[in-house]
């Protein structure tokens, strides 16, 4: 039972970290872009880009660990029956 809960927690943490990182990167690049527009700077305006899934090493690692724990937890249930 505890392996399933641990797996769910790892998957939830991966999603939470990914959401936070994506939101903060979008916010920070949008602030830079807003500065270009408000200051009427000439030249190339930077594109708003968010971080990808593999930009942070913890997100895929937590997701993989969560899936492994879930699979192991469910296999122990089938084994016990």
C-alpha positions as CSV (number, residue, x, y, z in Angstrom):
1,X,0.0,0.0,0.0
2,X,2.8,2.4,0.8
3,X,4.5,1.9,-2.6
4,X,1.3,3.1,-4.4
5,X,1.1,6.2,-2.2
6,X,4.8,6.9,-2.7
7,X,4.4,6.5,-6.5
8,X,1.4,8.9,-6.5
9,X,3.4,11.4,-4.5
10,X,6.4,11.2,-6.9
11,X,4.1,11.7,-9.9
12,X,2.3,14.6,-8.2
13,X,5.6,16.3,-7.3
14,X,6.9,15.9,-10.9
15,X,3.7,17.6,-12.1
16,X,4.0,20.3,-9.5
17,X,7.7,21.1,-10.2
18,X,7.0,21.1,-14.0
19,X,4.1,23.5,-13.6
20,X,6.0,25.8,-11.3
21,X,9.0,25.9,-13.6
22,X,7.0,26.4,-16.7
23,X,5.0,29.2,-15.1
24,X,8.0,31.1,-13.8
25,X,9.9,30.8,-17.1
26,X,6.8,32.1,-19.0
27,X,6.5,35.0,-16.5
28,X,10.1,35.9,-16.6
29,X,10.3,36.0,-20.4
30,X,7.0,37.9,-20.6
31,X,8.5,40.6,-18.3
32,X,11.4,41.0,-20.6
33,X,9.1,41.2,-23.6
34,X,6.9,43.8,-21.9
35,X,10.0,45.9,-21.2
36,X,10.8,45.9,-24.9
37,X,7.3,47.0,-25.8
38,X,6.9,49.7,-23.1
39,X,10.3,51.2,-23.8
40,X,9.7,51.2,-27.5
41,X,13.0,49.6,-28.1
42,X,13.9,48.9,-31.7
43,X,15.4,45.6,-32.8
44,X,14.3,42.1,-32.3
45,X,11.8,41.4,-29.6
46,X,12.6,38.1,-27.9
47,X,10.1,35.3,-28.3
48,X,8.3,34.0,-25.2
49,X,9.6,30.5,-24.6
50,X,8.8,28.1,-21.8
51,X,11.1,25.3,-20.5
52,X,10.5,21.9,-21.9
53,X,9.9,18.7,-20.0
54,X,13.5,17.6,-19.9
55,X,14.9,21.1,-18.9
56,X,14.8,20.1,-15.2
57,X,16.4,16.8,-14.3
58,X,14.1,16.2,-11.4
59,X,10.8,16.1,-13.4
60,X,11.5,13.1,-15.5
61,X,13.3,11.4,-12.7
62,X,10.4,11.8,-10.3
63,X,7.9,10.7,-13.0
64,X,9.9,7.5,-13.7
65,X,10.3,6.8,-10.0
66,X,6.6,7.3,-9.5
67,X,5.7,4.9,-12.3
68,X,8.1,2.3,-11.0
69,X,6.7,2.5,-7.5
70,X,3.1,2.2,-8.8
71,X,4.0,-0.8,-10.9
72,X,5.8,-2.4,-8.0
73,X,2.9,-1.6,-5.6
74,X,0.3,-3.1,-7.9
75,X,2.4,-6.2,-8.6
76,X,2.7,-6.9,-4.9
77,X,-1.1,-6.9,-4.7
78,X,-1.5,-9.4,-7.5
79,X,1.3,-11.5,-6.0
80,X,-0.5,-11.6,-2.6
81,X,-3.9,-12.8,-4.1
